[in-house]
Amino acid sequence: MADVPYSPGLEGVIAAETSLSYLDVEHEQIVIRGYDLIELATKVDYVRVAYLLISGHLPDAEEYQSFTKQLTAFQAVPQQIYAVMEALGPSTHLMDSLRTALSALATFDSALDRKDEENTWRQSMTLLATMPAIVANSYHIKNHQPIITPDPALNYSSNFLKMITGRIPDDIESRAFDQLLTVYSEHEMPNSTFTAIVIASTLSDMYGALVGAVASLKGTLHGGANEAVMKMLLEMKTPGQVEPYLMNKLAQKERIMGFGHRVYMKKPDPRAVLMKESLKQLVAVKGHEDLYDMCVKGEELIHREKGLFPNLDYYAAPVYYLLDVPIDLYTPIFFAARTTGLVAHVREQYAHNRLFRPRVLYTGPRDLHP
Ligand code: ACO
């Protein structure tokens, strides 16, 4: 064991083979099955990207139609799932509600443990199709509001946003939300995806793999950062407050949420660049110029002081805000969008499985006796 290199946090370690995605940091490109994620986000919709990730190719017109039909057919969430969510305590974090709902959903799958292509496709459809209703209603349940059911007449993103806000979004809002879902859809091997494939590698079921991924994504060093960013922006209030607020945090050696990334430490996150543009476009129609100015000032200051770039969560947070999404839902929506990448990774893991079982660098005592 002595000659095996140890890398805390598995930094720089190649942990898996995948044909799904790759972060080409040098060329500032996120490769998704051969395509550039940012180009996909600007040219095709989230559902097409989901199909690409799960099946391996972009759908033709017929495949797209059949895929959207399947998503509609699988939309219904068993009432018992909502009953389980309603039984949770008053201080429930919505990521914990989502984690519990996914766990409960597994118990309604009569072919839970089958790993063949057809069955894991069906399970992927179930997860992708039910996620908007589960996520949106986790908020309504917690706030004692009526459950909102999916509207099959709307496309995936418009329906998702409508179930959250209660109103049909206009085209600009729907497009911005769809782009947000797309940039969150897949990102190579973050902690949550790693968690999911580690669980899948024991041949545990797909739902269980995603339940683990929810717990991982909840953390503020990962998906939870988007909620923290918005709280920080609201605390700063005005562009004039950005400098004193952030300088004070830096003086106290606090981490600034929405900055830095294990892989992009020295390069911009291309997703953040696109979300910044999306924010600019939303501000042009909805106002809130101050919010945009605060974000830009914060970006400039942290780059000046720490040399760090904003990550996706930094600009996704104000985009959510302008779309009237409640802050508690920012991380659950990140997870909902990532479902497509996660189920694709789990399917890939089942198809080429090798159990994950690393070793340790033992630092404890030896030769003790009771
Ligand atoms: N604020 C202040 N300093 C930072 C930040 C930050 N957000 N991020 C990194 N640094 C500094 C560290 O203090 C460290 O400096 P030092 O070498 O002087 O001690 C250096 O940059 C390297 O930081 P590490 O912690 O070693 O980097 P790591 O790869 O472990 O962390 C992480 C990556 C967790 C994302 C980190 O940048 C962070 O905490 N960011 C804030 C949380 C956040 O935005 N998370 C979202 C990630 S993106 C996503 O999940 C979609």
Residues whose N, C-alpha, C, O or C-beta is under 5 A from the ligand:
A	BS01	ACO	T220 L221 H222 G223 A225 E254 R255 I256 M257 G258 F259 G260 H261 R262 N311 L312 D313
